[in-house]
Every structure is written in C-alpha cells, then in structure tokens.
Amino acid sequence: MIVSMTGFARAENQLSAGTLVCELRSVNHRFLEVSLRLPDELRAIEAELRATLQKELRRGKVDCTLTYRAAAQLDRALQLDTALVGQLTSTLNDLVAATRASGAAHQINLVDLLRYPGVLRESTADAEGTLAAGRSLFAAALSQLREMRASEGARLKELVLTRCEQLGELVAQVRMRLPEVHAAIRARFKDRLAELASGGDPERMEQEIAILLGKMDVAEELDRLDGHIAETRKIVASPEPAGRRLDFLMQEFNREANTLSSKSQDLATTRLAVDMKVLIEQMREQIQNIE
C-alpha cells in the first residue's frame, strides 16, 4: 500500500480543568523515529502513546507534542512529591559532605530544590479524566495523520504509475529503433571495410559484424526495464508497505538505463536513454516519501 511519510495533524479538546492540544508531524526517514513532548499531567501515558505510534506507523520521523493549559479560573492546589524530595535531599546531603571534606562550604537551597522538575506541580481534581482525555485526543490526531499520509500516498501512487507509463513508452521507442540501428551499424562497418581493402572475406566480415552487434545489443536491457516497470506496478497495487522495495527497484532502473546509454551507438537512442534517466530520478524523488 502506498502511504506517504509526510503529514501533519492537530486536535484540541476543551476540558473543565483546561485545554489539551495535540500536534503530530511526520517527515521521511529510513526508519521509524518517534519524539514525544508531553506535559507533566500526561507523563504516565508516554510509553502507551509511543507504543501506539510504533504499532500504527512503519517509517518516518514523527514528532508528537501534547500541551496542557490549565484554566485560569480553576481552583488549583500545589502538590509536593515527597518521595522525590527525599531522594534529592539524600543525594544532596552526600554531595555536601563530600565537598565539605575538601574544605568547600555548601548549603542546600530549598528554593532550588523546589525548582527541580517534578518536585512541585499543580494537582487537578480529575487526574484520570485528564489522562483519558489525552488518550482520546492523541487517537484523534493520529487518525488525522494517517488519513493525510494515505491521501498523499494516493497522489504519489498516481505519479509513480504515470512515470512508469512514460518510461514504458520510451522503452517501446528504443525497441522500435533497434532494426534501423542495426542496419546502420552494418552499413557503416561494410563501408569502412571497403575503404580499407577491396574484396575482403565476406564470411569473416559477417562474423565481425555479428560480434559488434552483440556488444551493442540492448535488447536484454530493454527486457529488464519492462520487467522492472511491471514489478513497480505490482508493488504499488500490493497492500504491503512499498517504500523499501520501490527504492531498491529505482537502483535497478538506473543500472539498466546507464547500460543502455553506454551501449548506444545511435544519437536518438542516447537521447531516449537520457529521458529515461530523468523519469527514473523523478520517481526516485517521489519514492523517498513513501512509507
């Protein structure tokens, strides 16, 4: 299935305690890379959200930002994490004792201690409700992101199929020119032999022409290009993720087009090979965004 790695989604939810906003951005990447930025109120579901992203998306660099703005009129209370304070105090006491032995004088500043992330936070009346709202909002944003990636993927699919059609037409044009190209090579070879010496051995001359035509024969490259075009169409029609396989096929396309160009002894065929390379590069650029 053709799905783009590029997308954006934004969802917002008004709660009695404040406002939740979720933004998801994704761009192309070789693998799946997830970055989450969550407020303290939603830290408890970070692993859950990360696992959901890894399950729903295969590739791409995904940035998820959830923000929570508490209502100004809400009666809020400050909550102290006493367990965290105990751990920090023990660590700081050990540090003070160690520095005191060296002659330095240090004291624990309570204000700095309260500034440590997670020590002091605002408590809301419905923490579980906030977590549930965060899950729901994230699911809505992820659904939007998947829809956008699927829509962009459909556009990329049409572009790839269009390029395949154009590439197939170029291959057909080169194939139609083969008899004319072979005849021209044969005529040039005979003319050169006639200039060098009259009355050469006809059988030997035919053998040399056959060897020369064999070295310049591009029928095998054209057959492979036709095969790659058929395989590309098959892949884009498959329900499986297609990005990696298509990326590999683009390398094969380039290899055959380069060989065709190097073997060509005909200006028109060389131009057609260059046009093929342009189409292949256009496909490759589009395929970089496919999951």
N, C-alpha and C positions, 0 to 999 in steps of 0.2 A: 504494500500500500504506500502510495506517495504522500508523505506528510512532511511539511516544512519544519525546520528547526527554529524559524523566526516567528515570533509572536509577542503580543502584549495583551494583558487583561487587567482590569481594575474593578473592584467591587467594594461597596461601602454599606455599612449597617449601623443604624442609629439604635443605641441601647439606652435604657433608663439611666445607666451609670456613665455613659459616654459614647464615643463614636469609634468604630472599628473600620479601618481601611486596609485592604489587601491589594498589592500590586505584584504582578508576575511578568517578568521579561525573560525572553529566551532568544539566543542567537546561535549560530552554527558552531559546532565544536566536534572534535574527533570522538569524544566520549561524552558521558553524562556527568556534568559538574554542577552541583547544587549549592547555592549560597542562600542561607536563611538569616534574616534580621527580624527579631521578634521583641516585643516589649516584655517587661518582667511578668506581666499578668498572664502571658501565654507561653512562658518558658517550659511549662510542664508538658506541652504537646509538641515540642520541637522535633523529637525523634519520630513521633507519629506522622507529622507533616512531611518530614524528609523521606520516610519510608513510602508514603503515598506518591510523592513525586517520582521516586525511583521505580515504582511499580507502573505508573501511568506513562512515563516518558522514557524513550530509549537513548536518545542522544541529544546534545545541546548544552550550552552553558545557561543555566537557569538561575535568575536572581528573584527571590521572594522577599518582599518587605511587608510586614504587618505592623501597623501603627495603631496605638490606642490613645485617644484623647478623652480624659475624664471630664464629665460635665462640671462646669464652673459652680453651679448651684448645689451640687451634690455634697451632702454632709459626709466628709471623709475622715478617717482616723489613721494615724500613723502606727505601723506595726513594726516591732523590733524583732529581728531574727536572733534570738538569744543564743541558739546553738552556734551560729556563725560567729557571733561576738565572742563566745567562749573560746573558739578555735583561734580566732585572730589574737585575742588577749594572751593566750598561752604562747603563741608564736612570737609575739612582740616582746613578752617578758624574757623569753630565751635570748632574743636578739639584744635587748637592753643589757642583760647580764654578760653577754659575750663582749659587747663594746665597752662596758664598764671595766672589764678586766684589762683592757688596753689603755685605760686612763681617760677615755672619752665619756662625756656625760650626756645622757639622752633621757627623755621622758616621753611617756605615751600621751599623745594629744587626743582627747576624746572626740573633738570636732572632726579631726581627720579620720578617726575610726568610724564615725557615723557616715562619712562620705564614701566609704568603701561600698562598691556595688553589691546590692542585695541586703545590706545590714538594716537599712531603714527604707521602708516602702509604704505606699498608701494601700490600705486594705479596703476592699469593696464589700458590699453586703452580699453579693452573689458571685463568688469566685467561680463556681462551677458553671453558672449561667454564662459568664464571660468566656470560659473555655469552650463551651458548646457553641456559642456564637462565633468564636474564632474558627472552629472546625467547619461550621456551615459556610462562613464567608470564604474560607480558603477553598472549599469544594466548588463554590460558585465561580470563583476566579479561575480555578483550574479548568473547569468546564469551558469557560470562555476562551481560555488559552488554547485548549485542544481544538475547539471549533475554528479559531483563527488559523492555527497551524494546518488543519485539514483543508480549509479553504485556500490557503496559499499553496498547499501541496497539490490541489487540483489544478491550479494555474500552472505550476511547474510541470505537471504531467503533460498538459497540453503543449507547453513549449518544447519539452523533450520529444514528444511524438511528432510535432511539426518539423523539428530539426532532423529527426530520423527519416521523415518523408522526403525532405530536401536532399539529404545525404543519399538516399536510395536512388533519387533521380540522377544525381551526379555519377554514381556508380554505373547506372544504366548507360549514360552518355559515354563514359570511358569504354565500356564494353562494346558499344556500337562502333567505336573508332578503331578497335583492335584490327580488323581485317585491313582497313586502309593504312594503318600504321605499319603493319607487317609488310604490306605490298610496297610501301615507300622505302622501308629498310632494305628489302630485297633489291629494289631497283637501284638504290644508292650503292649497294655492295657490288652489284654487277657492273655499274659504271666505273667504279674505282678499279676493279679488276681489269676492265677493258683498257683503262688508261695505263695500267702498269705493264700489261703484257697481253698481246693478242693471242687468241687460240689456247686459252687455259683449259685445264681438265674440267669438263662440266660436272662430273660426279664429285670431284674434290670441292668445287665451288659450292655445290648444293649442301655438302656436309658443313662447310664453313658458315653458310647462311643459316642452316638449322641450329648450329651451336650458338650463333649470335642472337637469333630469335629466342632461343631458350633462355639465355641470360637476361633478355629484355622482356620476357613474358611476364605479364602482370595478372594473368587470369586467376592465379591462386590467391593473390591479394584481394582481388575483387570478390571472389567467393567468400573469403573470410570477412570482408566488410559486410556483405549481405547477411552472413551468419550472425555477426555482432548486432546488426540492425534488428534482426528477428529476435535475438535474445533480449535486447533492450525493451522491445515491445512486450515480450513475455514477462519481464521483471516488473515493469510498471503496472501490468494488469494483475500481478500477484498480490494477495492480501498481506504478505510478509514485508517487514521493513526492507527498503530497497537501496538506501543510500550507499552502503559499503560496496555492494555488488555493482552498482552502476559506476561508482568511482573506479573500480578495477577495470570495467569494460572500457572506460574512456582511455585508459592506458593502452589497451589492445587496439582501439580505434586509431590512436596516434601512431602506434607502431606500424600498422598496415598502410596508413596514409603516407608516412615517411618513406617506407619501402617503395610504394608506388611512385612517389615523386623522384626518388633516386634512380629507379629503373627507366623512367620515362625518357624517350628519345624524340618526343613529339611535343611541340610548344603548347598545343591545345590541351593535351593530356596533363601537362605540367600545371597549366592554369586551373584545370578541374581539380587536381590534387591540392592546390593551394586553397581553393574554395572549400574543399572537404575539411582541411585543417581549421579553417575559420569556423565552420559549423561545429566541428568537434570541440573547439575551445569554448564556443558559446554554450554548448551542452555541459561541458565540464564545470563552467562557472555556475550554472543553474543547479547542477547536481551537488555542489558544495553545500547547498542549503537544505538538502533532503535528508530526513532522519534515517 
